[in-house]
Amino acid sequence: MAEQSAPERPAPDATRRSERSRRAIYDAALALVAEVGYPKTTIEGIAARAGVGKQTIYRWWPSKAEVLLEAFLDLSRQAAEAAGQEPYAIPDTGDLAADLKAVLRATVDELRDPRFEAPSRALAAEGVVNERLGREFVATLLEPQLRLYADRLRAAQAAGQVRPDVDPRIALELFVSPLAQRWLQYTGPISHAYTDTLVDYALGGIAAR
């Protein structure tokens, strides 16, 4: 009787293995920044925490800053999906004040969440001294959000709720910039009441008469 050959084992799924490694690297980068701070976070530390070789990280990212930026964007996407929302979506219920207040309240919640606060501050600070990272941070994280605010204000203009002479890109700074400055420079507490007031003051200046 001919010998039966051993059943073939399925080939390892390189895609699945890579995704597991990538996810472990994201988690390690976010955890280390929260625990020891950005300056003490290293590629070697991330690799050890994730259980991968540091060359694996360098194959996908040129520096720890890029690792952290991608990990933070992934964290934001996951949080939005868990809440059943589109990332950075701004609702259009027809009530501009209510829509802006809802989004800014969610922003406050995120900025005060320990999972987001450490990487957010690290990326903002590093972007000041690392020009390439700063441009990438603005292009991938900030600019998409600012476009959504501008689009919502344009929709309000079309509905006659905002004066036609108002530039939406300038107007959005009336409520976005004070929040960012207060958070970055610790000049005061951030809260829902604070951002609600920013919206009220801003719309008091740009609303149609």
Residue frames as a rotation matrix with the C-alpha (Angstrom) as fourth column:
MET 1
0.581 0.814 0.000 0.00
0.814 -0.581 0.000 0.00
0.000 0.000 -1.000 0.00
ALA 2
-0.112 -0.630 0.769 1.35
0.544 -0.686 -0.483 3.38
0.831 0.364 0.420 -0.94
GLU 3
-0.551 -0.162 -0.818 2.23
0.815 -0.313 -0.487 5.67
-0.177 -0.936 0.305 1.91
GLN 4
0.561 0.770 0.303 -0.21
0.787 -0.610 0.094 8.47
0.257 0.186 -0.948 2.49
SER 5
-0.449 -0.730 0.515 1.39
0.519 -0.682 -0.515 11.85
0.727 0.036 0.686 2.36
ALA 6
-0.523 0.207 -0.827 0.98
0.763 -0.320 -0.562 14.12
-0.381 -0.925 0.010 5.37
PRO 7
0.543 0.783 0.304 -1.71
0.840 -0.505 -0.200 16.75
-0.003 0.364 -0.931 4.94
GLU 8
-0.339 -0.678 0.653 -0.31
0.666 -0.663 -0.342 20.04
0.664 0.319 0.676 3.78
ARG 9
-0.157 0.218 -0.963 -0.26
0.840 -0.483 -0.246 22.77
-0.519 -0.848 -0.108 6.37
PRO 10
0.777 0.466 0.423 -1.73
0.620 -0.681 -0.389 26.08
0.106 0.565 -0.818 5.26
ALA 11
-0.224 -0.882 0.414 0.87
0.732 -0.433 -0.526 28.69
0.644 0.186 0.743 4.43
PRO 12
-0.383 0.052 -0.922 1.24
0.789 -0.501 -0.356 31.40
-0.480 -0.864 0.151 7.09
ASP 13
0.543 0.636 0.549 -0.92
0.804 -0.582 -0.120 34.41
0.243 0.506 -0.827 6.39
ALA 14
-0.510 -0.859 -0.042 1.67
0.845 -0.492 -0.209 37.18
0.158 -0.142 0.977 6.10
THR 15
-0.361 0.443 0.821 -1.03
0.064 -0.866 0.496 39.83
0.931 0.232 0.284 5.81
ARG 16
0.717 0.680 -0.151 -2.65
0.150 0.061 0.987 38.80
0.680 -0.730 -0.058 9.07
ARG 17
0.301 -0.694 -0.654 0.72
0.953 0.230 0.195 38.57
0.015 -0.682 0.731 10.82
SER 18
-0.655 -0.558 0.509 1.66
0.595 -0.797 -0.106 42.04
0.465 0.234 0.854 9.59
GLU 19
0.062 0.766 0.640 -1.64
-0.090 -0.634 0.768 43.48
0.994 -0.105 0.030 10.79
ARG 20
0.782 0.173 -0.598 -1.14
0.524 0.336 0.783 41.94
0.337 -0.926 0.172 14.24
SER 21
-0.167 -0.938 -0.304 2.34
0.986 -0.165 -0.034 43.42
-0.018 -0.306 0.952 14.42
ARG 22
-0.567 -0.002 0.824 1.13
0.302 -0.931 0.206 46.81
0.766 0.366 0.528 13.25
ARG 23
0.496 0.841 0.214 -1.64
0.011 -0.253 0.967 46.82
0.868 -0.478 -0.135 15.84
ALA 24
0.602 -0.350 -0.718 0.81
0.796 0.334 0.505 45.83
0.063 -0.875 0.480 18.58
ILE 25
-0.522 -0.831 0.195 3.13
0.825 -0.549 -0.134 48.67
0.218 0.091 0.972 17.55
TYR 26
-0.150 0.570 0.808 0.28
0.031 -0.814 0.580 51.19
0.988 0.112 0.105 17.65
ASP 27
0.799 0.549 -0.246 -0.71
0.214 0.123 0.969 50.05
0.562 -0.827 -0.020 21.14
ALA 28
0.262 -0.795 -0.547 2.89
0.965 0.204 0.166 50.09
-0.020 -0.571 0.821 22.36
ALA 29
-0.590 -0.508 0.628 3.58
0.581 -0.807 -0.107 53.59
0.561 0.302 0.771 21.05
LEU 30
0.127 0.738 0.663 0.44
-0.143 -0.647 0.749 55.06
0.982 -0.190 0.023 22.62
ALA 31
0.837 0.197 -0.510 1.04
0.413 0.382 0.827 53.30
0.358 -0.903 0.238 25.93
LEU 32
-0.021 -0.947 -0.322 4.67
0.996 0.006 -0.084 54.38
0.081 -0.323 0.943 26.21
VAL 33
-0.517 -0.127 0.846 3.95
0.277 -0.961 0.024 58.02
0.810 0.247 0.532 25.43
ALA 34
0.499 0.787 0.364 1.30
-0.187 -0.312 0.931 58.03
0.846 -0.533 -0.008 28.15
GLU 35
0.843 -0.138 -0.520 3.57
0.506 0.530 0.680 56.29
0.182 -0.837 0.517 30.68
VAL 36
0.124 -0.926 -0.356 7.01
0.877 -0.066 0.476 57.86
-0.464 -0.371 0.804 30.16
GLY 37
0.443 0.073 -0.894 6.37
-0.131 -0.981 -0.145 60.86
-0.887 0.181 -0.425 27.90
TYR 38
0.999 0.030 -0.024 7.39
-0.027 0.084 -0.996 61.49
-0.028 0.996 0.085 24.33
PRO 39
0.409 -0.909 -0.074 11.11
-0.881 -0.373 -0.290 62.34
0.236 0.184 -0.954 24.89
LYS 40
-0.340 -0.571 0.747 11.72
-0.781 0.615 0.114 59.01
-0.525 -0.545 -0.654 26.65
THR 41
0.643 0.573 0.508 9.76
-0.128 0.735 -0.666 56.98
-0.755 0.364 0.546 24.12
THR 42
-0.344 -0.832 -0.435 12.12
-0.733 -0.051 0.678 55.24
-0.587 0.552 -0.593 21.67
ILE 43
0.203 0.320 -0.925 11.85
-0.874 0.486 -0.023 52.93
0.443 0.813 0.378 18.70
GLU 44
-0.682 -0.526 -0.507 13.66
-0.232 0.814 -0.532 50.30
0.693 -0.245 -0.678 20.77
GLY 45
-0.870 0.391 0.300 11.15
-0.299 0.064 -0.952 50.70
-0.391 -0.918 0.061 23.58
ILE 46
0.076 0.928 -0.366 8.19
-0.943 -0.052 -0.327 50.47
-0.323 0.370 0.871 21.21
ALA 47
-0.044 -0.165 -0.985 9.65
-0.683 0.724 -0.091 47.36
0.729 0.669 -0.145 19.59
ALA 48
-0.923 -0.349 -0.162 10.25
-0.114 0.651 -0.750 45.66
0.367 -0.674 -0.641 22.92
ARG 49
-0.605 0.765 0.222 6.76
-0.501 -0.148 -0.853 46.54
-0.619 -0.627 0.472 24.16
ALA 50
0.271 0.755 -0.598 5.17
-0.943 0.083 -0.322 45.30
-0.194 0.651 0.734 20.92
GLY 51
0.284 -0.230 0.931 7.25
-0.133 0.952 0.276 42.12
-0.950 -0.202 0.239 20.78
VAL 52
0.940 -0.038 0.338 8.74
0.339 0.178 -0.924 42.88
-0.026 0.983 0.180 17.36
GLY 53
-0.054 -0.998 0.020 12.20
0.960 -0.046 0.274 43.67
-0.273 0.034 0.961 16.04
LYS 54
0.062 0.078 -0.995 13.03
0.142 -0.988 -0.068 47.34
-0.988 -0.137 -0.073 15.66
GLN 55
-0.910 -0.398 -0.112 13.80
-0.070 -0.119 0.990 46.72
-0.408 0.910 0.081 11.98
THR 56
-0.408 0.857 0.315 10.12
0.913 0.378 0.153 45.83
0.012 0.350 -0.937 11.56
ILE 57
0.415 0.548 -0.726 9.24
0.590 -0.769 -0.243 49.32
-0.692 -0.328 -0.643 12.73
TYR 58
-0.257 -0.607 -0.752 11.86
-0.221 -0.720 0.657 51.01
-0.941 0.335 0.051 10.56
ARG 59
-0.837 0.007 0.547 10.55
0.490 0.453 0.745 49.08
-0.243 0.891 -0.383 7.56
TRP 60
0.009 0.960 0.281 7.18
0.979 -0.065 0.191 50.86
0.201 0.273 -0.941 7.94
TRP 61
0.944 0.328 0.028 8.06
0.309 -0.913 0.267 54.19
0.114 -0.243 -0.963 9.58
PRO 62
0.238 -0.917 0.320 11.16
0.296 -0.245 -0.923 56.42
0.925 0.314 0.213 9.51
SER 63
-0.761 -0.505 0.407 10.83
-0.184 -0.433 -0.882 57.63
0.622 -0.746 0.237 13.10
LYS 64
-0.747 0.481 -0.459 8.87
0.654 0.408 -0.637 57.35
-0.119 -0.776 -0.620 16.34
ALA 65
-0.679 0.512 -0.525 6.98
-0.332 -0.853 -0.402 60.54
-0.654 -0.099 0.750 15.43
GLU 66
-0.520 0.481 -0.706 5.48
-0.776 0.081 0.626 58.90
0.358 0.873 0.331 12.35
VAL 67
-0.748 0.258 -0.611 4.61
0.367 0.929 -0.058 55.80
0.553 -0.267 -0.789 14.37
LEU 68
-0.742 0.442 -0.504 2.79
0.447 -0.234 -0.863 57.92
-0.499 -0.866 -0.024 16.93
LEU 69
-0.642 0.515 -0.568 0.95
-0.664 -0.744 0.075 59.99
-0.384 0.425 0.819 14.32
GLU 70
-0.530 0.440 -0.725 -0.38
-0.472 0.557 0.683 56.91
0.704 0.705 -0.088 12.55
ALA 71
-0.737 0.244 -0.630 -1.27
0.585 0.697 -0.414 55.24
0.338 -0.674 -0.657 15.86
PHE 72
-0.766 0.452 -0.457 -3.15
0.060 -0.657 -0.751 58.37
-0.639 -0.603 0.477 16.95
LEU 73
-0.555 0.574 -0.601 -5.10
-0.831 -0.349 0.434 58.57
0.039 0.741 0.671 13.69
ASP 74
-0.571 0.318 -0.757 -6.02
-0.012 0.919 0.395 54.90
0.821 0.235 -0.521 14.04
LEU 75
-0.812 0.258 -0.524 -7.14
0.571 0.164 -0.804 55.48
-0.122 -0.952 -0.281 17.63
SER 76
-0.699 0.559 -0.446 -9.36
-0.450 -0.829 -0.333 58.36
-0.556 -0.032 0.831 16.50
ARG 77
-0.495 0.510 -0.704 -10.95
-0.688 0.265 0.676 56.21
0.531 0.818 0.220 13.79
GLN 78
-0.668 0.214 -0.713 -11.62
0.398 0.912 -0.099 53.40
0.629 -0.350 -0.694 16.25
ALA 79
-0.836 0.348 -0.424 -13.19
0.302 -0.353 -0.886 55.78
-0.458 -0.869 0.190 18.76
ALA 80
-0.581 0.637 -0.507 -15.49
-0.774 -0.625 0.103 57.24
-0.251 0.452 0.856 16.10
GLU 81
-0.479 0.386 -0.788 -16.54
-0.381 0.717 0.583 53.79
0.791 0.580 -0.197 14.91
ALA 82
-0.792 0.156 -0.590 -17.24
0.549 0.606 -0.576 52.65
0.267 -0.780 -0.566 18.48
ALA 83
-0.684 0.548 -0.481 -19.50
0.024 -0.643 -0.766 55.68
-0.729 -0.535 0.427 18.90
GLY 84
0.001 0.697 0.717 -21.24
0.849 0.378 -0.369 54.93
-0.528 0.609 -0.592 15.61
GLN 85
0.680 0.177 -0.712 -19.97
-0.055 -0.955 -0.291 58.15
-0.731 0.237 -0.640 14.05
GLU 86
0.724 -0.536 0.435 -18.00
0.531 0.030 -0.847 59.18
0.440 0.844 0.307 11.02
PRO 87
-0.073 -0.816 -0.573 -14.54
0.968 -0.196 0.156 60.42
-0.240 -0.544 0.804 12.06
TYR 88
-0.807 -0.353 -0.474 -14.65
0.345 -0.933 0.107 64.20
-0.479 -0.077 0.874 12.52
ALA 89
-0.424 0.719 0.550 -18.17
0.752 -0.058 0.656 64.42
0.504 0.692 -0.517 11.09
ILE 90
-0.946 0.246 -0.211 -20.15
-0.083 -0.814 -0.575 67.60
-0.314 -0.527 0.790 11.71
PRO 91
-0.370 0.875 0.311 -23.93
0.835 0.460 -0.302 67.14
-0.408 0.148 -0.901 11.73
ASP 92
-0.972 0.215 0.090 -26.25
-0.148 -0.866 0.477 69.40
0.181 0.451 0.874 9.76
THR 93
-0.552 0.809 -0.202 -29.55
0.794 0.436 -0.424 69.45
-0.255 -0.394 -0.883 11.61
GLY 94
0.127 0.554 0.823 -30.40
0.676 -0.656 0.337 72.93
0.726 0.513 -0.458 10.41
ASP 95
0.993 0.121 -0.010 -29.44
0.082 -0.607 0.790 74.39
0.089 -0.785 -0.613 13.79
LEU 96
0.394 -0.913 0.100 -25.90
0.015 -0.103 -0.995 75.73
0.919 0.394 -0.027 13.34
ALA 97
0.019 -0.397 0.918 -25.33
-0.896 -0.414 -0.161 76.60
0.443 -0.819 -0.363 16.99
ALA 98
0.667 0.302 0.682 -26.45
-0.628 0.719 0.296 73.18
-0.401 -0.626 0.669 18.22
ASP 99
0.942 -0.324 -0.087 -24.34
0.193 0.736 -0.649 71.39
0.275 0.595 0.756 15.61
LEU 100
0.168 -0.933 0.317 -21.17
-0.221 -0.349 -0.910 73.32
0.961 0.083 -0.265 16.43
LYS 101
0.115 -0.079 0.990 -21.71
-0.984 -0.147 0.103 72.92
0.138 -0.986 -0.095 20.17
ALA 102
0.915 0.270 0.300 -22.16
-0.317 0.941 0.120 69.16
-0.250 -0.205 0.946 19.79
VAL 103
0.714 -0.693 -0.094 -18.92
0.316 0.439 -0.841 68.76
0.624 0.571 0.533 17.85
LEU 104
-0.040 -0.772 0.634 -16.90
-0.444 -0.555 -0.703 70.99
0.895 -0.310 -0.321 20.16
ARG 105
0.458 0.236 0.857 -18.24
-0.884 0.225 0.410 69.17
-0.096 -0.945 0.312 23.21
ALA 106
0.990 -0.128 0.060 -17.05
0.136 0.978 -0.160 65.89
-0.038 0.167 0.985 21.66
THR 107
0.370 -0.904 0.213 -13.68
0.110 -0.185 -0.977 67.54
0.922 0.385 0.031 21.00
VAL 108
0.091 -0.278 0.956 -13.42
-0.893 -0.448 -0.045 68.57
0.441 -0.850 -0.289 24.66
ASP 109
0.816 0.272 0.510 -14.21
-0.495 0.785 0.373 65.01
-0.299 -0.557 0.775 25.73
GLU 110
0.839 -0.543 -0.044 -11.46
0.391 0.657 -0.645 63.69
0.379 0.524 0.763 23.46
LEU 111
0.155 -0.829 0.537 -8.88
-0.205 -0.558 -0.804 66.24
0.966 0.015 -0.256 24.60
ARG 112
0.085 -0.060 0.995 -9.58
-0.981 -0.178 0.073 65.35
0.173 -0.982 -0.074 28.24
ASP 113
0.971 0.236 -0.032 -9.45
-0.232 0.969 0.087 61.58
0.051 -0.078 0.996 27.60
PRO 114
0.366 -0.899 0.239 -6.09
-0.499 0.027 0.866 60.22
-0.785 -0.437 -0.439 28.86
ARG 115
0.284 -0.244 0.927 -5.88
0.617 0.787 0.018 57.93
-0.734 0.567 0.374 25.82
PHE 116
0.612 0.053 0.789 -5.84
0.740 -0.390 -0.548 60.96
0.279 0.919 -0.277 23.53
GLU 117
0.990 -0.104 -0.095 -4.26
-0.062 -0.927 0.369 63.68
-0.126 -0.360 -0.925 25.64
ALA 118
0.316 -0.946 0.077 -0.67
-0.002 0.080 0.997 62.39
-0.949 -0.315 0.024 25.83
PRO 119
-0.219 -0.446 0.868 -0.26
0.860 0.332 0.388 61.59
-0.461 0.831 0.310 22.11
SER 120
0.679 0.512 0.526 -2.09
0.699 -0.670 -0.250 64.79
0.225 0.537 -0.813 21.13
ARG 121
0.905 -0.365 -0.219 0.26
-0.195 -0.813 0.548 66.96
-0.378 -0.454 -0.807 23.14
ALA 122
0.070 -0.932 0.355 3.31
0.241 0.361 0.901 65.02
-0.968 0.022 0.250 22.00
LEU 123
0.000 -0.019 1.000 2.41
0.987 0.160 0.003 65.41
-0.160 0.987 0.019 18.32
ALA 124
0.889 0.373 0.264 1.57
0.409 -0.907 -0.097 69.09
0.204 0.194 -0.960 18.70
ALA 125
0.709 -0.677 -0.198 4.87
-0.251 -0.504 0.827 69.81
-0.660 -0.536 -0.527 20.46
GLU 126
-0.114 -0.791 0.602 6.98
0.446 0.501 0.742 67.71
-0.888 0.353 0.296 18.09
GLY 127
0.382 0.348 0.856 5.32
0.923 -0.089 -0.375 69.33
-0.054 0.933 -0.355 15.08
VAL 128
0.965 -0.062 -0.254 6.72
-0.032 -0.992 0.120 72.69
-0.260 -0.107 -0.960 16.17
VAL 129
0.219 -0.973 -0.066 10.35
-0.593 -0.187 0.783 71.54
-0.775 -0.133 -0.618 15.96
ASN 130
-0.594 -0.329 0.734 9.95
0.309 0.749 0.586 68.86
-0.743 0.575 -0.343 13.28
GLU 131
-0.496 0.402 -0.769 8.80
-0.663 -0.748 0.037 70.74
-0.561 0.528 0.638 10.19
ARG 132
-0.768 0.193 -0.611 8.03
-0.420 0.567 0.708 67.65
0.483 0.801 -0.354 8.11
LEU 133
-0.728 0.529 -0.436 5.98
0.673 0.672 -0.309 66.08
0.129 -0.518 -0.845 10.90
GLY 134
-0.599 0.503 -0.623 4.26
0.077 -0.738 -0.670 69.41
-0.797 -0.449 0.403 11.50
ARG 135
-0.597 0.361 -0.716 3.14
-0.797 -0.362 0.483 69.59
-0.085 0.859 0.504 7.87
GLU 136
-0.738 0.306 -0.602 1.97
0.003 0.893 0.450 65.97
0.675 0.330 -0.660 7.98
PHE 137
-0.753 0.454 -0.476 0.13
0.591 0.149 -0.793 66.56
-0.289 -0.879 -0.381 11.27
VAL 138
-0.520 0.556 -0.648 -1.70
-0.409 -0.828 -0.383 69.53
-0.750 0.066 0.658 9.76
ALA 139
-0.598 0.239 -0.765 -2.44
-0.776 0.064 0.627 67.77
0.199 0.969 0.147 6.45
THR 140
-0.660 0.280 -0.697 -3.70
0.070 0.947 0.314 64.48
0.748 0.158 -0.645 7.89
LEU 141
-0.509 0.439 -0.740 -5.35
0.859 0.313 -0.406 65.55
0.054 -0.842 -0.536 11.14
LEU 142
-0.511 0.279 -0.813 -6.11
0.312 -0.821 -0.478 69.26
-0.801 -0.498 0.333 11.34
GLU 143
-0.873 0.106 -0.475 -6.91
-0.436 -0.604 0.667 70.26
-0.217 0.790 0.574 7.77
PRO 144
-0.709 0.673 -0.211 -9.68
0.331 0.582 0.743 67.66
0.623 0.457 -0.635 7.24
GLN 145
-0.259 0.621 -0.740 -11.39
0.941 -0.009 -0.338 68.90
-0.217 -0.784 -0.582 10.41
LEU 146
-0.575 -0.008 -0.818 -11.08
0.064 -0.997 -0.036 72.55
-0.815 -0.073 0.574 9.40
ARG 147
-0.953 0.248 -0.172 -12.57
-0.198 -0.083 0.977 71.78
0.228 0.965 0.128 5.98
LEU 148
-0.451 0.827 -0.335 -15.60
0.773 0.550 0.317 70.22
0.447 -0.116 -0.887 7.66
TYR 149
-0.235 0.328 -0.915 -16.13
0.675 -0.622 -0.396 73.30
-0.699 -0.711 -0.075 9.82
ALA 150
-0.788 -0.109 -0.606 -15.83
-0.270 -0.823 0.500 75.54
-0.553 0.557 0.619 6.75
ASP 151
-0.857 0.507 -0.093 -18.28
0.138 0.398 0.907 73.36
0.497 0.764 -0.411 4.79
ARG 152
-0.262 0.797 -0.545 -20.79
0.965 0.226 -0.134 73.52
0.017 -0.561 -0.828 7.66
LEU 153
-0.335 0.099 -0.937 -20.53
0.288 -0.936 -0.202 77.31
-0.897 -0.337 0.285 7.78
ARG 154
-0.949 0.004 -0.315 -21.00
-0.296 -0.353 0.888 77.51
-0.108 0.936 0.336 3.99
ALA 155
-0.603 0.784 -0.146 -24.14
0.625 0.578 0.524 75.41
0.495 0.225 -0.839 4.31
ALA 156
-0.105 0.542 -0.834 -25.37
0.857 -0.376 -0.352 77.84
-0.504 -0.752 -0.425 6.95
GLN 157
-0.708 -0.178 -0.684 -24.62
-0.139 -0.913 0.383 80.73
-0.693 0.366 0.621 4.59
ALA 158
-0.929 0.361 -0.079 -26.66
-0.002 0.209 0.978 79.05
0.370 0.909 -0.193 1.86
ALA 159
-0.251 0.868 -0.428 -29.52
0.895 0.377 0.239 78.70
0.369 -0.323 -0.871 4.36
GLY 160
0.166 0.299 0.940 -29.33
0.138 -0.951 0.278 82.40
0.976 0.083 -0.199 5.21
GLN 161
0.846 0.167 -0.506 -28.06
0.489 0.130 0.862 81.79
0.210 -0.977 0.028 8.75
VAL 162
0.066 -0.897 -0.437 -24.62
0.703 -0.269 0.658 83.37
-0.708 -0.350 0.613 8.24
ARG 163
0.505 0.118 -0.855 -23.88
-0.279 -0.915 -0.291 86.68
-0.816 0.386 -0.430 6.57
PRO 164
0.929 -0.087 0.360 -22.86
0.357 0.469 -0.808 86.26
-0.099 0.879 0.467 2.91
ASP 165
0.672 -0.710 0.212 -19.77
-0.449 -0.618 -0.645 88.46
0.589 0.338 -0.734 3.34
VAL 166
0.553 -0.450 0.701 -18.27
-0.683 0.237 0.691 86.14
-0.478 -0.861 -0.176 6.00
ASP 167
-0.008 -0.650 -0.760 -15.22
-0.767 0.492 -0.412 84.04
0.642 0.580 -0.502 5.03
PRO 168
0.877 0.465 -0.117 -15.86
-0.290 0.708 0.644 80.58
0.383 -0.531 0.756 6.56
ARG 169
0.346 -0.815 -0.464 -12.16
0.598 0.573 -0.560 79.77
0.723 -0.084 0.686 6.86
ILE 170
-0.636 -0.514 0.576 -11.60
-0.088 -0.693 -0.715 82.85
0.766 -0.505 0.396 8.99
ALA 171
0.123 0.804 0.582 -14.87
-0.787 -0.278 0.550 82.53
0.604 -0.526 0.599 10.90
LEU 172
0.698 0.175 -0.694 -14.12
0.130 0.923 0.363 79.01
0.704 -0.344 0.621 12.12
GLU 173
-0.361 -0.919 -0.159 -11.06
0.428 -0.012 -0.904 80.37
0.828 -0.394 0.398 13.93
LEU 174
-0.201 0.352 0.914 -13.38
-0.641 -0.753 0.149 82.28
0.741 -0.555 0.377 16.26
PHE 175
0.675 0.493 0.548 -14.23
-0.736 0.405 0.542 79.07
0.045 -0.770 0.637 18.11
VAL 176
0.852 -0.401 -0.336 -11.50
0.306 0.903 -0.301 76.59
0.424 0.154 0.892 17.09
SER 177
0.030 -0.957 0.289 -8.41
0.159 -0.280 -0.947 78.70
0.987 0.074 0.144 17.84
PRO 178
0.036 -0.035 0.999 -9.31
-0.860 -0.509 0.013 79.79
0.508 -0.860 -0.048 21.41
LEU 179
0.912 0.316 0.261 -9.97
-0.404 0.798 0.447 76.18
-0.068 -0.513 0.856 22.39
ALA 180
0.682 -0.711 -0.173 -6.66
0.473 0.609 -0.637 75.00
0.558 0.352 0.751 20.90
GLN 181
-0.088 -0.749 0.656 -4.71
-0.187 -0.635 -0.750 77.81
0.978 -0.189 -0.084 22.57
ARG 182
0.327 0.272 0.905 -6.28
-0.914 -0.152 0.376 77.23
0.240 -0.950 0.199 25.99
TRP 183
0.995 0.079 0.062 -5.62
-0.091 0.971 0.221 73.49
-0.042 -0.226 0.973 25.78
LEU 184
0.530 -0.848 -0.020 -2.04
0.483 0.321 -0.814 73.75
0.697 0.422 0.580 24.50
GLN 185
-0.318 -0.722 0.615 -0.92
-0.030 -0.641 -0.767 76.50
0.948 -0.262 0.182 26.85
TYR 186
-0.281 0.266 -0.922 -2.90
0.882 0.450 -0.139 75.48
0.378 -0.852 -0.361 29.96
THR 187
-0.882 -0.088 0.464 -4.32
0.000 -0.983 -0.185 78.99
0.472 -0.163 0.866 30.19
GLY 188
-0.417 0.782 0.463 -7.61
-0.892 -0.253 -0.375 77.78
-0.176 -0.570 0.803 31.64
PRO 189
-0.532 0.276 0.800 -9.91
-0.013 0.942 -0.334 74.78
-0.846 -0.189 -0.498 31.95
ILE 190
-0.785 0.379 -0.490 -11.71
-0.548 -0.057 0.834 73.42
0.288 0.924 0.253 28.92
SER 191
-0.702 0.650 0.292 -15.31
0.142 0.529 -0.837 72.34
-0.698 -0.546 -0.463 29.34
HIS 192
-0.345 0.690 0.637 -18.60
0.936 0.206 0.285 72.05
0.065 0.694 -0.717 27.52
ALA 193
0.586 0.585 -0.561 -19.69
0.655 -0.749 -0.096 75.37
-0.476 -0.311 -0.823 29.03
TYR 194
-0.136 -0.744 -0.655 -16.54
0.000 -0.661 0.751 77.03
-0.991 0.102 0.090 27.66
THR 195
-0.910 -0.250 0.331 -16.99
0.301 0.149 0.942 75.79
-0.285 0.957 -0.061 24.09
ASP 196
0.038 0.978 0.207 -20.73
0.998 -0.027 -0.055 76.54
-0.048 0.209 -0.977 24.18
THR 197
0.499 0.099 -0.861 -19.81
0.328 -0.941 0.082 80.12
-0.802 -0.323 -0.502 25.05
LEU 198
-0.608 -0.768 -0.201 -17.27
0.027 -0.273 0.962 80.29
-0.793 0.579 0.187 22.22
VAL 199
-0.639 0.439 0.631 -19.97
0.767 0.311 0.561 79.28
0.050 0.843 -0.536 19.75
ASP 200
0.425 0.859 -0.285 -22.44
0.872 -0.473 -0.125 81.82
-0.242 -0.195 -0.950 21.15
TYR 201
0.202 -0.426 -0.882 -19.90
0.068 -0.892 0.447 84.63
-0.977 -0.150 -0.152 20.96
ALA 202
-0.802 -0.571 0.175 -18.75
0.175 0.056 0.983 83.63
-0.571 0.819 0.055 17.46
LEU 203
-0.419 0.712 0.563 -22.24
0.896 0.226 0.382 83.35
0.145 0.665 -0.733 16.02
GLY 204
0.411 0.533 -0.740 -23.12
0.662 -0.732 -0.159 86.65
-0.626 -0.425 -0.654 17.62
GLY 205
-0.158 -0.584 -0.796 -20.62
-0.190 -0.773 0.605 88.21
-0.969 0.247 0.012 15.27
ILE 206
-0.932 -0.326 -0.161 -21.27
-0.222 0.158 0.962 86.31
-0.288 0.932 -0.219 12.04
ALA 207
-0.441 0.826 0.351 -24.96
0.704 0.561 -0.435 85.44
-0.556 0.055 -0.829 12.17
ALA 208
-0.569 0.348 0.745 -27.27
0.576 -0.478 0.663 86.99
0.587 0.807 0.072 9.61
ARG 209
-0.972 0.222 -0.077 -29.01
-0.111 -0.721 -0.684 90.07
-0.207 -0.656 0.726 10.94
